[in-house]
Amino acid sequence: MAAIRDRFTHVETCPFAGPRVFFENAGGALTLKSVVETTATFAAIPDNQGRANAASHALVSVIDRAKGDMRVLLNAPDGKIFVGESGTELLFRMLRDACLGAPEGGIVLGSTVEHPASRSAAARWAGVSGREHVLIPHDDALGLVTPEAYAEHVTPDVRVATILHTSPVTGMAMDVGGIVKAIRAVAPEALIIVDGIQHACHGHIDIAGLNVDGYAISPYKVFSRHGYGIAWASDRLTALEHDALAGGPEGNWELGTRDTGAYATMSDVVAYFEWLGAQVSHAEDRRDRIEAAAEAIHAHEASLTDAMLHGIGNLPGLAQIEGVTVIGGEDNPAREGLVTFAHAERPAVDLVSALDAAGIRVHTRKADHYSGNVLTPLGLDAAVRVSLCHYNTLDEVRTFLTAMQDLEKAVA
């Protein structure tokens, strides 16, 4: 754990507020030190790609290497990998092309648990393309949508479908593989786009095994930095018409010169997953190391959330605190490193402020356009999100539970 934490910046101290426990990883994970160094290196280089000089050739080589690294991380041997403004922007672009390029008629299918990045994009481009946007109700008690729910709603006229991999509000991971099978069983030609933004930091992405057409992530949530997004698009999605320079390379998704440093920092992220996999396994293959890292990440984060919910030693967990409601239930195997809760007697915004004063960084999720789809059906106007990552420790969970106990005593 010491070696893991040493690879990240600002692990224990905020540069503006001082010492703190960082439990706001779903809002943006900690950044690898190597990413900071790589960003500075490439920000200083004035040359562009596509020129007849050594610097330009080196930049192209860096980009090509990064795309190869990301293919290993995503397990995506075919299709296109490209960068854009953000994960949200890339979801909008892929869904636009899917909706405008799919055969006429039919519907666009999604679910109510989705983040507005995919939900809003699907709604907009379904309307523009003259299709109905159908949303499958998610399970409020579990905080997710199941393959069975998709199977009940999918029809042969589904042209485009969206899936959320992991919810940034409930913390629950969907059975993406099962959902895809439910869709393909009835609408085999549907174009399927996945929002993987919240899931990516947990490590396991297997595009080759999913049979989907688009997948997007936001690097600032997976140990890199703000300012760009990463997408993968299948060959058949790429074959549809999309914005491109007239006369430019066929199948090119990128518009204008991209930031070489953005690509390079994803090589840093992949290298980190490989390093972590080597620490927790004897795997020698790159993909096997990444899989091993993902398994270790899941196990560690599960131990952290279990302690947060059920307590450590004589410290009660959130499930034992009177008046606390845990979104998605207290013992949900779909949980990925995140606990969102509400307190019957204390407004979420007050709890977040009090925890911040105690040196613990968490976040208020309000029933707004980001989280209202989850919170409003539960009768909540806000909730507290505590989001962990594999570099967090049981001692930090203990600090959080101690602070919660102190707050309970103060109210009593």
C-alpha positions as CSV (number, residue, x, y, z in Angstrom):
1,M,0.0,0.0,0.0
2,A,2.9,2.4,0.7
3,A,4.3,1.7,-2.7
4,I,0.9,2.3,-4.3
5,R,0.3,5.5,-2.5
6,D,3.7,6.8,-3.4
7,R,2.9,6.7,-7.1
8,F,0.1,9.3,-6.7
9,T,0.0,13.0,-6.0
10,H,-1.8,14.7,-3.1
11,V,-2.7,11.4,-1.4
12,E,-3.0,12.8,2.1
13,T,-2.9,16.6,1.7
14,C,-4.9,19.0,-0.4
15,P,-2.7,21.8,-1.8
16,F,-5.4,24.3,-0.8
17,A,-6.9,22.9,2.4
18,G,-4.1,20.9,4.0
19,P,-4.3,17.4,5.5
20,R,-7.4,15.4,4.5
21,V,-8.7,12.0,3.7
22,F,-9.7,11.8,0.0
23,F,-13.1,10.1,-0.4
24,E,-14.2,12.0,-3.5
25,N,-12.6,9.7,-6.1
26,A,-15.8,9.4,-8.2
27,G,-15.5,13.2,-8.8
28,G,-12.0,12.6,-10.1
29,A,-9.4,10.2,-8.9
30,L,-5.9,11.1,-7.7
31,T,-3.3,11.7,-10.4
32,L,-0.3,9.5,-11.0
33,K,3.0,11.4,-10.5
34,S,4.1,10.0,-13.9
35,V,1.1,11.6,-15.5
36,V,2.1,15.0,-14.1
37,E,5.7,14.6,-15.4
38,T,4.5,13.4,-18.8
39,T,2.1,16.3,-19.2
40,A,4.8,18.8,-18.5
41,T,7.2,17.1,-20.9
42,F,4.8,17.2,-23.8
43,A,3.4,20.6,-23.0
44,A,6.8,22.0,-23.7
45,I,7.2,20.5,-27.2
46,P,6.2,23.0,-30.0
47,D,6.1,20.5,-32.9
48,N,3.0,19.0,-34.4
49,Q,2.3,15.5,-35.7
50,G,2.5,14.8,-39.5
51,R,5.7,16.8,-40.3
52,A,8.9,15.7,-41.9
53,N,11.2,16.1,-38.9
54,A,12.4,14.0,-36.0
55,A,10.3,15.6,-33.3
56,S,7.1,15.1,-35.4
57,H,8.0,11.5,-36.0
58,A,8.6,11.0,-32.3
59,L,5.2,12.4,-31.4
60,V,3.4,10.1,-33.9
61,S,5.3,7.2,-32.4
62,V,4.2,8.2,-28.9
63,I,0.5,8.3,-30.1
64,D,0.8,5.0,-31.8
65,R,2.3,3.4,-28.8
66,A,-0.4,4.8,-26.5
67,K,-3.1,3.5,-28.8
68,G,-1.5,0.1,-28.6
69,D,-1.3,0.3,-24.8
70,M,-5.0,1.3,-24.6
71,R,-5.9,-1.7,-26.7
72,V,-4.3,-3.9,-24.1
73,L,-6.1,-2.1,-21.2
74,L,-9.5,-2.2,-23.0
75,N,-8.9,-5.6,-24.6
76,A,-9.8,-4.1,-27.9
77,P,-7.8,-5.7,-30.7
78,D,-9.9,-4.1,-33.4
79,G,-12.0,-0.9,-33.9
80,K,-10.8,2.7,-33.4
81,I,-9.3,4.4,-30.3
82,F,-9.4,8.2,-30.2
83,V,-9.4,11.2,-27.9
84,G,-11.9,14.0,-27.6
85,E,-12.9,16.9,-25.4
86,S,-14.3,14.6,-22.6
87,G,-16.0,11.3,-22.0
88,T,-19.3,13.1,-22.2
89,E,-18.5,14.7,-25.5
90,L,-17.4,11.4,-27.0
91,L,-20.7,9.7,-25.9
92,F,-22.6,12.5,-27.6
93,R,-20.6,12.0,-30.8
94,M,-20.9,8.3,-30.9
95,L,-24.6,8.4,-30.1
96,R,-25.2,11.1,-32.7
97,D,-23.5,9.0,-35.4
98,A,-25.4,5.8,-34.3
99,C,-28.8,7.5,-34.3
100,L,-28.3,9.3,-37.6
101,G,-26.7,6.3,-39.3
102,A,-28.9,3.4,-38.1
103,P,-31.7,2.2,-40.3
104,E,-34.8,4.3,-40.3
105,G,-37.6,3.8,-37.7
106,G,-37.3,1.9,-34.5
107,I,-36.4,3.1,-31.0
108,V,-33.4,4.1,-28.9
109,L,-33.3,2.0,-25.7
110,G,-31.7,3.0,-22.4
111,S,-32.4,2.9,-18.7
112,T,-33.3,5.4,-15.9
113,V,-30.1,4.7,-13.9
114,E,-27.9,6.2,-16.6
115,H,-25.8,9.3,-16.1
116,P,-27.0,12.2,-18.3
117,A,-23.9,11.8,-20.4
118,S,-25.6,9.0,-22.2
119,R,-29.2,9.6,-21.3
120,S,-29.2,13.2,-22.6
121,A,-27.3,12.3,-25.7
122,A,-29.6,9.5,-26.5
123,A,-32.7,11.6,-25.9
124,R,-31.4,14.4,-28.1
125,W,-30.3,12.3,-31.1
126,A,-33.3,10.0,-30.8
127,G,-35.5,13.1,-31.3
128,V,-33.4,14.5,-34.2
129,S,-33.5,11.1,-36.0
130,G,-37.2,10.7,-35.4
131,R,-37.1,7.8,-33.0
132,E,-38.7,7.2,-29.7
133,H,-36.4,7.1,-26.7
134,V,-37.4,4.3,-24.3
135,L,-36.0,4.2,-20.8
136,I,-36.2,1.0,-18.8
137,P,-36.9,1.7,-15.1
138,H,-34.0,0.7,-12.9
139,D,-34.4,-1.2,-9.6
140,D,-34.6,1.6,-6.9
141,A,-33.7,-0.8,-4.1
142,L,-30.6,-2.2,-5.8
143,G,-29.5,1.0,-7.6
144,L,-29.0,-0.8,-10.9
145,V,-30.7,-2.2,-14.0
146,T,-30.6,-5.9,-14.7
147,P,-30.3,-7.9,-17.9
148,E,-33.8,-9.3,-17.1
149,A,-35.2,-5.7,-17.2
150,Y,-33.6,-5.1,-20.6
151,A,-35.0,-8.5,-21.8
152,E,-38.5,-7.4,-20.8
153,H,-38.3,-4.2,-22.8
154,V,-36.1,-4.9,-25.8
155,T,-38.0,-5.3,-29.1
156,P,-36.8,-6.2,-32.6
157,D,-36.9,-2.6,-33.7
158,V,-34.2,-1.4,-31.2
159,R,-31.8,0.5,-33.5
160,V,-29.5,2.0,-30.8
161,A,-29.1,1.0,-27.1
162,T,-27.1,2.6,-24.2
163,I,-25.7,0.9,-21.1
164,L,-24.2,2.4,-18.0
165,H,-21.3,0.3,-16.8
166,T,-21.1,1.7,-13.2
167,S,-23.3,4.3,-11.6
168,P,-21.5,7.3,-10.0
169,V,-24.5,7.8,-7.7
170,T,-25.3,4.4,-6.4
171,G,-21.8,2.8,-7.0
172,M,-23.4,-0.3,-8.6
173,A,-21.9,-2.0,-11.6
174,M,-24.3,-3.3,-14.3
175,D,-24.0,-6.8,-15.8
176,V,-23.0,-5.3,-19.1
177,G,-22.3,-8.7,-20.7
178,G,-25.7,-10.0,-19.7
179,I,-27.5,-6.8,-20.9
180,V,-25.8,-7.0,-24.2
181,K,-26.9,-10.7,-24.6
182,A,-30.4,-9.7,-23.8
183,I,-30.4,-7.0,-26.4
184,R,-28.7,-9.0,-29.1
185,A,-31.1,-12.0,-28.6
186,V,-33.9,-9.8,-29.9
187,A,-32.2,-7.0,-31.8
188,P,-28.9,-8.4,-33.0
189,E,-28.1,-5.5,-35.3
190,A,-28.6,-2.8,-32.6
191,L,-25.7,-0.3,-32.1
192,I,-24.8,-0.5,-28.5
193,I,-22.9,2.3,-26.7
194,V,-21.5,1.9,-23.2
195,D,-20.7,4.7,-20.6
196,G,-17.6,3.3,-18.8
197,I,-16.6,6.6,-17.2
198,Q,-17.2,5.6,-13.6
199,H,-16.1,2.0,-14.1
200,A,-12.7,2.5,-15.6
201,C,-10.7,3.1,-12.4
202,H,-11.7,-0.3,-11.1
203,G,-9.7,-1.9,-13.9
204,H,-11.7,-4.6,-15.7
205,I,-12.8,-3.6,-19.2
206,D,-13.1,-6.3,-21.8
207,I,-14.4,-4.9,-25.0
208,A,-13.6,-8.0,-27.0
209,G,-15.8,-10.0,-24.7
210,L,-18.7,-7.5,-24.7
211,N,-19.8,-7.4,-28.3
212,V,-20.6,-3.6,-28.2
213,D,-20.0,-0.8,-30.6
214,G,-18.8,2.1,-28.5
215,Y,-17.2,2.6,-25.1
216,A,-16.1,5.9,-23.5
217,I,-14.0,6.8,-20.4
218,S,-12.8,10.0,-18.8
219,P,-9.1,9.8,-17.9
220,Y,-9.4,12.2,-15.0
221,K,-11.4,9.4,-13.3
222,V,-8.7,6.8,-14.0
223,F,-5.5,8.4,-12.6
224,S,-4.8,10.8,-15.5
225,R,-5.9,14.4,-15.9
226,H,-8.7,16.6,-17.0
227,G,-9.0,18.0,-20.5
228,Y,-9.7,15.0,-22.7
229,G,-11.7,11.8,-23.1
230,I,-11.0,8.4,-24.6
231,A,-13.4,6.4,-26.8
232,W,-13.4,3.1,-28.6
233,A,-15.6,2.6,-31.6
234,S,-16.3,-0.6,-33.5
235,D,-15.6,-0.9,-37.2
236,R,-19.3,-0.8,-38.1
237,L,-19.9,2.4,-36.0
238,T,-16.8,3.9,-37.6
239,A,-18.2,3.0,-41.1
240,L,-21.2,5.3,-40.5
241,E,-21.0,8.9,-41.6
242,H,-19.5,11.2,-39.0
243,D,-17.8,14.6,-38.8
244,A,-14.5,14.5,-40.7
245,L,-12.4,16.7,-42.9
246,A,-13.2,16.4,-46.5
247,G,-10.6,14.3,-48.3
248,G,-9.0,13.2,-45.0
249,P,-8.1,9.6,-44.0
250,E,-11.1,7.2,-44.1
251,G,-12.3,6.2,-40.7
252,N,-10.7,9.1,-38.8
253,W,-12.6,10.3,-35.8
254,E,-10.4,13.0,-34.6
255,L,-10.9,16.6,-35.7
256,G,-7.7,18.7,-35.8
257,T,-4.4,18.1,-34.0
258,R,-4.7,16.2,-30.8
259,D,-2.7,16.6,-27.6
260,T,0.2,14.1,-27.8
261,G,0.5,14.4,-24.0
262,A,-3.0,13.2,-23.5
263,Y,-2.2,10.0,-25.4
264,A,1.1,9.7,-23.6
265,T,-0.5,9.9,-20.1
266,M,-2.7,7.0,-20.9
267,S,0.5,4.9,-21.5
268,D,1.4,5.9,-17.9
269,V,-2.0,4.7,-16.7
270,V,-1.6,1.4,-18.5
271,A,1.9,1.0,-17.1
272,Y,0.5,1.6,-13.6
273,F,-2.1,-1.2,-14.0
274,E,0.6,-3.5,-15.3
275,W,2.9,-2.7,-12.4
276,L,0.1,-3.2,-9.9
277,G,-0.7,-6.6,-11.5
278,A,2.9,-7.6,-11.1
279,Q,2.8,-6.9,-7.4
280,V,-0.3,-9.0,-6.8
281,S,0.4,-11.9,-9.1
282,H,3.1,-13.8,-11.0
283,A,1.5,-13.0,-14.4
284,E,3.9,-12.1,-17.2
285,D,1.5,-11.3,-20.0
286,R,0.5,-7.7,-20.1
287,R,-3.2,-8.3,-20.2
288,D,-3.0,-11.0,-17.5
289,R,-1.3,-8.4,-15.2
290,I,-4.1,-5.9,-15.9
291,E,-6.7,-8.6,-15.1
292,A,-4.8,-9.4,-11.9
293,A,-4.7,-5.7,-10.9
294,A,-8.5,-5.5,-11.5
295,E,-9.2,-8.4,-9.2
296,A,-7.0,-7.0,-6.5
297,I,-8.6,-3.6,-6.8
298,H,-12.1,-5.1,-6.5
299,A,-11.2,-7.2,-3.5
300,H,-9.5,-4.3,-1.7
301,E,-12.3,-1.8,-2.4
302,A,-14.9,-4.4,-1.3
303,S,-13.0,-4.7,2.1
304,L,-13.1,-0.9,2.4
305,T,-16.8,-0.5,1.7
306,D,-17.7,-3.5,3.9
307,A,-15.8,-1.9,6.8
308,M,-17.5,1.5,6.1
309,L,-20.9,-0.2,6.1
310,H,-20.5,-2.7,8.9
311,G,-17.8,-1.1,11.1
312,I,-14.3,-1.7,12.4
313,G,-13.6,-2.9,15.9
314,N,-15.9,-0.9,18.2
315,L,-16.7,1.7,15.6
316,P,-20.2,1.2,14.1
317,G,-20.6,1.3,10.4
318,L,-23.1,3.4,8.4
319,A,-25.5,0.5,8.5
320,Q,-25.6,0.6,12.3
321,I,-26.2,4.4,12.6
322,E,-29.8,5.1,13.3
323,G,-31.5,7.2,10.6
324,V,-29.1,6.3,7.9
325,T,-30.3,4.9,4.5
326,V,-27.7,3.4,2.2
327,I,-28.6,3.8,-1.4
328,G,-28.6,0.4,-3.2
329,G,-28.8,-1.6,0.1
330,E,-26.2,-2.4,2.7
331,D,-25.0,-5.7,1.2
332,N,-25.0,-5.4,-2.6
333,P,-22.4,-7.5,-4.5
334,A,-22.6,-5.1,-7.4
335,R,-21.1,-2.2,-5.4
336,E,-17.8,-0.8,-6.7
337,G,-15.9,1.3,-4.2
338,L,-18.7,3.8,-3.5
339,V,-21.3,4.3,-0.7
340,T,-24.0,6.9,-1.0
341,F,-26.2,7.5,2.0
342,A,-28.8,9.8,3.5
343,H,-29.5,10.7,7.1
344,A,-33.0,11.2,8.3
345,E,-32.1,13.9,10.8
346,R,-29.1,15.7,9.1
347,P,-29.2,17.3,5.6
348,A,-26.6,15.9,3.3
349,V,-25.0,19.3,2.7
350,D,-24.5,19.8,6.4
351,L,-22.9,16.3,6.8
352,V,-20.6,17.0,3.9
353,S,-19.6,20.3,5.4
354,A,-19.0,18.8,8.9
355,L,-17.0,16.0,7.4
356,D,-14.9,18.5,5.5
357,A,-14.2,20.4,8.7
358,A,-13.0,17.1,10.2
359,G,-10.6,16.6,7.2
360,I,-12.6,14.2,5.2
361,R,-13.4,15.0,1.5
362,V,-16.8,13.7,0.4
363,H,-19.5,15.1,-1.9
364,T,-23.2,16.0,-1.9
365,R,-25.3,14.4,-4.6
366,K,-28.4,16.6,-5.2
367,A,-31.6,15.5,-6.9
368,D,-30.7,17.6,-9.9
369,H,-30.1,16.7,-13.6
370,Y,-27.1,14.6,-12.5
371,S,-28.7,12.5,-9.8
372,G,-32.4,13.2,-9.6
373,N,-33.1,10.0,-11.6
374,V,-31.8,8.0,-8.7
375,L,-32.6,10.2,-5.6
376,T,-36.1,11.5,-6.5
377,P,-37.8,8.1,-6.7
378,L,-36.4,7.4,-3.2
379,G,-37.9,10.6,-1.9
380,L,-34.5,12.2,-1.3
381,D,-33.5,15.7,-2.2
382,A,-29.8,15.0,-1.6
383,A,-27.4,12.3,-0.3
384,V,-23.8,12.0,0.8
385,R,-21.4,10.2,-1.6
386,V,-18.3,8.6,-0.2
387,S,-16.2,7.3,-3.0
388,L,-13.1,5.2,-2.4
389,C,-10.3,3.9,-4.5
390,H,-7.8,1.1,-4.2
391,Y,-5.2,3.5,-2.8
392,N,-7.4,4.3,0.2
393,T,-6.8,2.4,3.5
394,L,-8.8,0.9,6.4
395,D,-7.2,3.5,8.6
396,E,-8.9,6.2,6.4
397,V,-12.2,4.4,6.7
398,R,-11.6,4.3,10.5
399,T,-11.0,8.1,10.5
400,F,-14.3,8.5,8.6
401,L,-16.3,6.3,11.0
402,T,-14.8,8.1,14.0
403,A,-15.8,11.4,12.5
404,M,-19.4,10.1,11.9
405,Q,-19.5,8.8,15.5
406,D,-18.3,12.2,16.8
407,L,-21.0,13.9,14.8
408,E,-23.7,11.6,16.1
409,K,-22.5,12.3,19.7
410,A,-22.6,16.1,19.0
411,V,-26.2,15.9,17.9
412,A,-27.2,13.7,20.8
